[in-house]
Each structure stands twice: as structure tokens, then as C-alpha cells.
Amino acid sequence: MRERIADIRITPIAFRDPPLLNVAGVHQPWALRSIIEIETESGRIGLGESYGEADTLTNLRRIAPSLIGMDPFHLNALTQAVYRCVGDEPDIGKAFAPKGDKARASALGAFEVPFWDLQGQITGRPVHDLLGGAVRSHVAYSAYLFYKFAKHHSDPGYPSDNWGETITPEQLVEQARRMVDEFGFGSIKLKAGVFEPELEVEGLRALRAAFPKHPLRIDPNGGWSVETTRRLMPALSEPGLLEYLEDPVSTLEEMGEVAKFASMPLATNMVTIAFGHLPRTIALNAVQVILSDHHYWGGLCATQQLAAIGRVFGLGISMHSNSHMGISLAAMTHVGMTLPNLSYASDTHYPWQEDEVIEGGKLVIRDGQLAPPPGPGLGVKLDRAALARLHQNYVSCGITHRDDASEMRKHRPDFNPARPRF
């Protein structure tokens, strides 16, 4: 007898986030996510995790009633329901507050993962088996370095994080050593676009000297102009310095210009973020590595489809990350297990997060790698007490959308997030 969906619960949560710097400003004290529970008539519960901003919650709650009675194996019916419920408002260019096509893909990814989790529970198989089977035993993740303040600007009751300040190249190396020592990462990525580019290049050189065998990446998040990138290219092209350069500029056309003189692969999670962007990307040869993200590409099937297109056109594949909990990390790991051309270690913010919403606490990254949690489906279950506590954080913190620029203006009143910054 087939199982049907009987109930859907969407719970916004907030968890502590350090004051990490980026081109848009600085992280707020609380990061937002939504936890999705899809329960069948038999009591099985499939789990998902998505963004927690108000627009996302509105879309998820609009869609949820139309999924009641649906078979969790019917992913095409899910897609149709999402597209019926989410309108055609223009995109605003932020993955964490999507509109239009991006909103549909984001909502589809949010619900598709718990559908897969339920399918795994019903069949007694892990999600990566249902996606075609594993091609590797673990998924590699990268150390994700940030320039950061020592503490948040306000809220005296908010505890200081134990990472301290990272502003100088020397502090950057210290942060990297801790990441590598604690998690065994074999690759290192630097979030850039924060300081003068020459200072950030000095940070890369310091990291290269301290970690001569670790592949390095830098991500200015579109904070540089084409001409600034051209000026920096001789330094960035020093032998063995960079594995790839991620989103130095803001648009697909600008990435195409940079590709004409870049000596290393260009990567993106900003300019090629939907299937409709691929023809122009390929025509311009603008990107050689795409950082997929099942949260806004449309789920695990879409991630596999993107990887298949990458094989056709010779594009490298990795995975992008925002601040997230273990449900997202488990889903990333399951799909990453199945991608033959997952040719670069994937991003994760997970070491920066202290809280967790799954039973047993945080998943453990060892030797820079993670195997999917054992058991059917995603292999994770909700910690109900943690969910209630993190939901209360959401209620109490007063944040309903991410705003790194306003947070930065608490530190620097004249901060302007316009890009390019340099």
C-alpha cells in the first residue's frame, strides 16, 4: 500500500553566527534557517532544511497545503505543485531571498530533500542509493576562511566566539591552522572582497607558505572590477598559488572578459545559478567550475543534472554553502557521493556553527571528509528539544531577513555595499 503525505511542518530557526566579513558587510549575530518536516500517514517524517528569511517562509507555507495526499515518490507532481504556487515576481539576485524562477527552484529544493528522505525510509535505502549509487566513499570539504571581527557590535548578552579576530595575514594563517588541525581539511578557501586586494593576495601568499600542499581558492564575491582583476592577475598567477579564482567580478559578461586573460580556472556561485544561465556561460567560456547548491538549483536531482551537463561541456563541479545545519550537510553529502565529476572539495560553513538541530549533535568531519550518516534516507533525525530552543531564538532575535550591510554599519556607519568595491 502506498504512503501518502498527511502533514507538513515548517519551523523557522535562528542560531549563533560569528561576525564573519564579506563584500556585503558582516554576518549578523543570528543566522536564519527553516526546518521542513513532511509526515506520512504511517508516521514517517522526512526532513529538509532551507533558508529562513520571510520570503522563503511565505513561499514554503503557500506550497505546503498542495502537497497533502501526495505520494513522496512523485517528484514530478511536487515540481508541478511548486510551479503552480510560486509566482513570477522578478528575481532580486539574492539566493537567500529569492523571487521568480529562483524562488521556485529554492522551494523545490526545500521540499524535494524530505521527499527523498521519505523514499529512503520507505525502501530502507540511503538517499545516495536512490540517486543511483555512490561513486566514492566520502565527500571532501574545504576549510572556509573568513576575515572577521573579534565580536559582534552589540547585544552584550551574546557570547563572544572563540575564534577571535582575523584581519592580518598572520591571523589568517592561525585561523587556517586551527581549521586544518581540528577537521583535517586538505583544501583552503578564503572569502575575500573585504580589504584592499593586495592585502588579500598577501594573505594568500602567507597561506601558501604555511600550507604548501593545500589547494587554495579565493572568492571576492564580485567585489573586484575587471581592471582590478587584470592588475592582480600576475600576482594571482604565481606558480602553485591558486586552484581556482571564484567570482572576482559581478556579472556573467565580466566573467567572460576575465576568462580571456585569467591563467587559472574561474569558478562561480553568483553568475551561473540556474539552468537558463548555462548557454550564455558556455558561449562566453566565462566559467570553468560551477559551485552547485541544491538549495537554489532545485534539489538533488537538479544537482545531478547540472553535473551531467558539466561532463558534456567539460565544466568542473563543486558545491556552495551558506550558514547551515546538519540536515543540509547530510543532503549535500548524499548527492556529492553520486557525482562522478565532483572534482573539487566542497564549501561548508559547518565549522563556524556551534548549534545543531539533529539528534546526536554535529556531524563529524574527519580528514576533511564526511561520509553520509548511516541508515535509511538522509540518516538524520530531529532533536525536538533543540528545534524548540532554536525556534525560540528565531522568535526572540527579531531578525526576519539577512542584512549584512546594516550590520556592518553598526561598526562603520559609512559602509557602502555597492560592487565593485575595488
Phi, psi and omega per residue, in radians:
M1 nan 2.306 -3.110
R2 -1.285 2.512 3.067
E3 -1.558 2.596 3.127
R4 -2.174 2.692 3.111
I5 -1.323 2.257 -3.098
A6 -1.927 -0.460 -3.067
D7 -2.740 2.605 3.075
I8 -2.347 2.272 3.116
R9 -2.140 2.303 3.129
I10 -2.121 2.021 -3.044
T11 -2.090 1.981 3.054
P12 -1.283 2.469 3.114
I13 -2.303 2.798 3.022
A14 -2.349 2.419 3.124
F15 -2.403 2.751 -3.055
R16 -1.073 2.419 3.128
D17 -2.352 2.345 -3.140
P18 -1.237 2.898 3.130
P19 -1.394 1.266 -3.101
L20 -1.496 2.293 -3.082
L21 -1.561 2.565 3.065
N22 -2.718 3.115 -3.047
V23 -1.103 -0.452 -3.117
A24 -1.507 -0.154 -3.134
G25 2.450 -2.163 -3.119
V26 -2.520 2.533 3.132
H27 -1.042 2.480 3.035
Q28 -1.272 2.880 -3.129
P29 -1.090 -0.375 -3.109
W30 -2.215 2.275 3.007
A31 -1.679 2.545 -3.073
L32 -1.906 2.403 2.997
R33 -2.491 2.914 3.010
S34 -2.128 2.431 3.091
I35 -1.881 2.186 -3.086
I36 -1.889 2.222 3.043
E37 -2.064 2.170 3.059
I38 -2.020 2.019 -3.055
E39 -1.870 2.372 3.100
T40 -1.607 3.017 3.141
E41 -1.073 -0.463 -3.133
S42 -1.496 -0.083 3.125
G43 1.703 -0.020 3.045
R44 -1.194 2.538 -3.110
I45 -2.197 2.074 3.027
G46 -1.632 2.426 -3.037
L47 -1.930 2.531 3.015
G48 -2.507 2.914 -3.140
E49 -2.535 2.415 3.141
S50 -2.559 -2.912 3.095
Y51 -1.168 2.783 -3.086
G52 -2.066 0.183 3.142
E53 -1.285 2.807 -3.007
A54 -1.015 -0.723 -3.120
D55 -1.092 -0.730 3.123
T56 -1.122 -0.785 -3.140
L57 -1.063 -0.692 3.118
T58 -1.066 -0.798 3.140
N59 -1.120 -0.794 -3.110
L60 -1.092 -0.734 -3.130
R61 -1.224 -0.505 3.077
R62 -1.198 -0.665 -3.074
I63 -1.366 -0.650 -2.930
A64 -0.882 -0.825 -3.098
P65 -1.035 -0.504 -3.104
S66 -1.309 -0.163 -3.138
L67 -1.637 -0.193 3.136
I68 -1.099 2.311 -3.106
G69 1.555 -0.112 -3.096
M70 -1.366 2.630 3.022
D71 -1.407 2.187 -3.099
P72 -1.166 -0.123 3.025
F73 -1.511 -0.152 -3.038
H74 -1.634 1.340 -3.123
L75 -1.193 -0.550 3.097
N76 -1.159 -0.669 3.076
A77 -1.133 -0.666 3.056
L78 -1.034 -0.822 -3.140
T79 -1.029 -0.779 3.138
Q80 -1.090 -0.716 -3.140
A81 -1.111 -0.748 3.134
V82 -1.087 -0.768 -3.093
Y83 -1.226 -0.497 3.069
R84 -1.226 -0.612 -2.970
C85 -1.551 -0.473 -3.052
V86 -1.785 2.235 -3.013
G87 -1.424 -2.930 -3.029
D88 -1.890 0.576 3.100
E89 -1.027 2.543 -3.128
P90 -1.072 2.510 3.049
D91 -1.137 2.608 3.100
I92 -1.988 0.067 2.997
G93 1.445 0.256 3.102
K94 -2.138 2.099 -3.094
A95 -1.100 -0.487 -3.085
F96 -1.559 -0.004 3.037
A97 -2.504 1.138 -2.910
P98 -1.399 2.727 3.027
K99 -2.252 2.915 2.980
G100 0.951 -2.366 -3.108
D101 -0.978 -0.667 -3.125
K102 -1.160 -0.644 3.102
A103 -1.146 -0.703 3.115
R104 -1.123 -0.803 -3.139
A105 -1.112 -0.695 3.128
S106 -1.110 -0.794 3.129
A107 -1.158 -0.693 3.099
L108 -1.059 -0.788 3.106
G109 -1.078 -0.643 -3.123
A110 -1.123 -0.700 -3.102
F111 -1.560 -0.493 -3.088
E112 -1.118 -0.685 -3.112
V113 -1.051 -0.843 3.072
P114 -1.139 -0.466 3.006
F115 -1.074 -0.805 3.107
W116 -1.102 -0.709 3.122
D117 -1.035 -0.760 3.102
L118 -1.141 -0.731 3.114
Q119 -1.016 -0.723 3.124
G120 -1.143 -0.722 3.119
Q121 -1.133 -0.700 -3.122
I122 -1.166 -0.690 -3.089
T123 -1.601 -0.210 -3.087
G124 1.307 0.423 -3.103
R125 -2.135 2.583 3.037
P126 -1.194 2.715 -3.095
V127 -1.008 -0.662 -3.098
H128 -1.137 -0.471 3.017
D129 -1.151 -0.756 -3.117
L130 -1.173 -0.443 3.124
L131 -1.492 0.132 3.070
G132 2.036 -0.131 3.105
G133 1.780 2.646 -3.076
A134 -1.335 2.505 3.009
V135 -1.923 0.017 3.092
R136 -2.650 2.857 -3.096
S137 -1.590 -0.388 -3.131
H138 -2.515 2.832 3.004
V139 -1.929 2.282 3.139
A140 -1.458 2.404 3.072
Y141 -2.118 2.743 -3.064
S142 -1.863 2.538 2.909
A143 -1.060 2.365 -3.076
Y144 -2.070 1.717 -3.064
L145 -1.548 2.505 3.082
F146 -2.305 2.473 2.759
Y147 -1.169 2.517 -3.076
K148 -2.719 2.710 2.985
F149 -1.396 2.809 3.116
A150 -1.210 -0.541 -3.108
K151 -2.725 2.884 3.049
H152 -1.238 2.763 -3.014
H153 -1.208 -0.705 -3.006
S154 -2.264 -2.893 -3.134
D155 1.127 1.385 -3.099
P156 -1.069 -0.362 3.115
G157 -1.427 -0.112 -3.113
Y158 -1.453 2.149 -3.061
P159 -1.189 2.545 3.053
S160 -1.211 2.506 3.053
D161 -1.395 2.810 -3.049
N162 -1.681 0.283 3.095
W163 -1.562 -0.459 3.138
G164 1.323 -3.024 -3.112
E165 -1.336 2.524 2.958
T166 -2.364 1.825 -3.134
I167 -2.223 -0.661 -3.024
T168 -1.722 2.841 3.036
P169 -0.980 -0.661 -3.129
E170 -1.136 -0.724 3.108
Q171 -1.183 -0.576 3.098
L172 -1.099 -0.763 3.112
V173 -1.103 -0.705 3.122
E174 -1.086 -0.744 3.090
Q175 -1.073 -0.770 -3.138
A176 -1.097 -0.715 3.134
R177 -1.046 -0.750 3.131
R178 -1.123 -0.757 3.109
M179 -1.027 -0.817 -3.095
V180 -1.202 -0.720 -3.137
D181 -1.127 -0.725 -3.048
E182 -1.407 -0.580 -3.004
F183 -2.106 -0.137 3.082
G184 1.260 0.382 -3.072
F185 -1.021 2.452 3.110
G186 -1.829 -0.017 3.089
S187 -2.370 2.723 -3.089
I188 -2.357 2.292 3.080
K189 -2.117 2.416 3.114
L190 -1.968 2.132 2.984
K191 -1.356 2.083 -2.994
A192 -2.107 -2.764 -3.064
G193 1.365 0.272 -3.051
V194 -1.761 -0.846 -3.099
F195 -1.978 3.074 3.065
E196 -0.880 2.338 -3.029
P197 -0.970 -0.607 -3.130
E198 -1.100 -0.617 3.084
L199 -1.159 -0.685 3.126
E200 -1.194 -0.596 3.040
V201 -1.136 -0.663 3.066
E202 -1.086 -0.631 3.053
G203 -1.075 -0.735 3.080
L204 -1.074 -0.758 3.138
R205 -1.099 -0.687 3.101
A206 -1.127 -0.699 3.095
L207 -1.149 -0.696 3.125
R208 -1.101 -0.714 3.129
A209 -1.144 -0.658 -3.100
A210 -1.394 -0.495 -3.084
F211 -2.298 1.273 -2.989
P212 -1.132 -0.344 -3.083
K213 -1.854 -0.044 -3.119
H214 -1.514 2.181 2.995
P215 -1.027 2.388 -3.131
L216 -2.009 2.517 2.990
R217 -2.311 2.738 3.041
I218 -2.343 2.458 -3.065
D219 -2.300 1.641 3.088
P220 -1.313 -0.023 3.092
N221 0.970 0.702 3.125
G222 1.288 0.313 -3.066
G223 -1.437 -0.145 -3.126
W224 -1.889 2.704 2.981
S225 -1.502 2.941 3.067
V226 -1.045 -0.751 -3.095
E227 -1.193 -0.658 3.064
T228 -1.090 -0.744 3.120
T229 -1.102 -0.689 3.090
R230 -1.094 -0.741 3.134
R231 -1.108 -0.629 -3.099
L232 -1.437 -0.248 -2.973
M233 -1.010 -0.707 3.092
P234 -1.015 -0.709 3.119
A235 -1.209 -0.738 -3.141
L236 -1.188 -0.361 -3.109
S237 -1.580 0.090 3.089
E238 -0.945 2.381 -3.039
P239 -0.912 2.236 3.064
G240 1.345 0.124 -3.054
L241 -1.360 -0.909 -3.003
L242 -2.085 2.416 2.963
E243 -1.377 -0.799 2.985
Y244 -2.722 2.842 3.110
L245 -1.964 2.087 -3.039
E246 -1.792 2.166 2.989
D247 0.758 1.005 3.056
P248 -1.148 -0.535 -3.090
V249 -2.147 3.030 -2.856
S250 -1.681 -0.375 -3.019
T251 -2.150 2.827 3.122
L252 -1.099 -0.712 -3.141
E253 -1.135 -0.702 3.103
E254 -1.155 -0.661 3.069
M255 -1.083 -0.648 3.072
G256 -1.093 -0.656 3.076
E257 -1.140 -0.780 3.140
V258 -1.093 -0.657 -3.121
A259 -1.045 -0.418 -3.125
K260 -1.215 -0.442 -3.115
F261 -2.145 -0.036 -3.129
A262 -1.258 2.482 -3.141
S263 -1.747 -0.021 -3.140
M264 -2.280 2.856 3.083
P265 -1.062 2.550 3.025
L266 -1.784 2.368 -3.135
A267 -2.067 2.798 3.134
T268 -2.646 2.566 2.758
N269 -2.293 0.307 -3.071
M270 -2.053 -0.699 -2.989
V271 -1.795 -0.338 3.061
T272 -2.162 1.614 -3.016
I273 -2.269 0.250 3.095
A274 -2.748 2.749 -3.087
F275 -1.072 -0.551 3.122
G276 -1.162 -0.271 3.109
H277 -1.472 -0.237 -2.993
L278 -1.179 -0.740 -3.128
P279 -0.997 -0.800 -3.136
R280 -1.191 -0.674 3.101
T281 -0.994 -0.811 -3.098
I282 -1.242 -0.689 3.141
A283 -1.084 -0.643 -3.135
L284 -1.503 -0.163 -2.979
N285 0.891 0.703 -2.984
A286 -1.369 -0.420 -3.009
V287 -2.454 2.414 3.085
Q288 -1.960 -0.232 3.111
V289 -2.399 2.207 3.074
I290 -1.888 2.240 3.047
L291 -1.607 1.770 -3.140
S292 -1.248 2.844 3.065
D293 -2.707 1.928 -3.041
H294 -1.122 -0.298 3.141
H295 -1.215 -0.490 3.123
Y296 -2.229 -0.052 2.990
W297 -1.473 -0.318 3.086
G298 2.085 0.244 3.049
G299 1.975 -2.927 -3.046
L300 -1.337 -0.675 3.062
C301 -1.064 -0.765 -3.140
A302 -1.099 -0.643 3.095
T303 -1.083 -0.756 3.097
Q304 -1.135 -0.683 3.116
Q305 -1.120 -0.719 3.080
L306 -1.063 -0.770 3.129
A307 -1.092 -0.652 3.109
A308 -1.131 -0.723 3.068
I309 -1.113 -0.671 3.075
G310 -1.025 -0.692 3.106
R311 -1.116 -0.667 -3.121
V312 -1.117 -0.744 -3.003
F313 -1.825 0.156 3.064
G314 1.273 0.506 3.125
L315 -1.618 2.354 3.001
G316 -1.283 2.681 -3.125
I317 -2.215 2.367 2.938
S318 -2.428 -2.958 -3.140
M319 -2.304 2.450 -3.119
H320 -1.601 2.845 -3.113
S321 -2.530 2.499 2.802
N322 -1.957 3.098 3.051
S323 -1.013 2.208 -2.980
H324 -2.644 2.940 3.096
M325 -1.808 -3.069 -3.030
G326 -1.235 -0.411 3.091
I327 -1.101 -0.793 3.095
S328 -1.092 -0.760 -3.122
L329 -1.111 -0.678 3.091
A330 -1.104 -0.769 3.141
A331 -1.114 -0.776 3.077
M332 -0.978 -0.743 -3.065
T333 -1.219 -0.720 3.112
H334 -1.045 -0.847 -3.108
V335 -1.237 -0.627 3.100
G336 -1.075 -0.514 3.102
M337 -1.087 -0.385 -2.980
T338 -1.813 -0.027 -3.023
L339 -1.685 1.901 -3.123
P340 -1.055 -0.571 -3.080
N341 -1.847 0.574 2.954
L342 -1.336 1.429 -2.869
S343 -1.600 -0.018 3.141
Y344 -2.374 2.575 3.053
A345 -1.035 2.457 -3.032
S346 -1.534 2.707 3.076
D347 -1.292 2.624 2.869
T348 -2.739 2.383 3.021
H349 -1.489 -0.002 -2.923
Y350 -0.933 -0.700 3.116
P351 -1.081 -0.369 3.139
W352 -1.418 -0.265 -3.087
Q353 -1.631 2.312 3.120
E354 -1.636 -0.576 -3.055
D355 -1.503 2.896 3.047
E356 -2.664 2.672 -3.085
V357 -2.042 0.047 -3.141
I358 -1.857 2.704 3.113
E359 -1.068 2.495 3.098
G360 1.517 -0.041 -3.139
G361 1.408 -2.829 -2.984
K362 -1.194 2.537 2.963
L363 -1.145 2.621 -3.009
V364 -1.870 2.019 3.040
I365 -1.534 2.120 3.119
R366 -2.166 2.453 -3.130
D367 0.918 0.560 3.110
G368 1.237 0.246 -3.050
Q369 -2.308 2.791 3.085
L370 -2.461 2.270 2.945
A371 -1.581 2.661 3.132
P372 -1.111 2.558 3.106
P373 -0.993 2.439 -3.095
P374 -1.221 2.713 3.105
G375 1.975 2.988 -3.133
P376 -1.244 2.775 -3.126
G377 1.133 -2.438 3.100
L378 -1.263 -0.426 -3.123
G379 1.501 0.205 3.134
V380 -2.194 2.658 3.086
K381 -2.271 2.695 -3.125
L382 -1.289 2.413 2.895
D383 -1.567 1.846 -3.010
R384 -1.102 -0.673 3.137
A385 -1.146 -0.723 3.117
A386 -1.137 -0.712 3.117
L387 -1.043 -0.767 3.140
A388 -1.124 -0.723 -3.131
R389 -1.145 -0.775 -3.109
L390 -1.242 -0.529 3.038
H391 -1.173 -0.684 3.094
Q392 -1.103 -0.633 3.026
N393 -0.978 -0.772 3.141
Y394 -1.058 -0.800 -3.127
V395 -1.096 -0.692 -3.022
S396 -1.443 -0.531 -2.968
C397 -1.300 -0.417 3.087
G398 1.390 0.036 3.134
I399 -1.587 2.249 3.094
T400 -2.111 -0.152 3.052
H401 -2.646 2.658 -3.118
R402 -1.346 2.366 -3.100
D403 -2.609 1.413 -3.123
D404 -1.157 -0.539 -3.100
A405 -1.194 -0.804 3.120
S406 -1.103 -0.639 3.108
E407 -1.130 -0.695 3.133
M408 -1.151 -0.589 -3.123
R409 -1.167 -0.300 3.002
K410 -1.173 -0.539 3.098
H411 -1.555 -0.726 -3.058
R412 -2.357 1.668 -3.023
P413 -1.006 -0.429 -3.101
D414 -1.626 0.202 -3.071
F415 -1.096 2.341 3.115
N416 -2.147 2.023 -3.072
P417 -1.424 0.074 -3.099
A418 -1.034 2.515 3.113
R419 -2.049 2.593 -0.012
P420 -1.279 2.598 3.088
R421 -1.501 -0.430 -3.066
F422 -2.345 nan nan
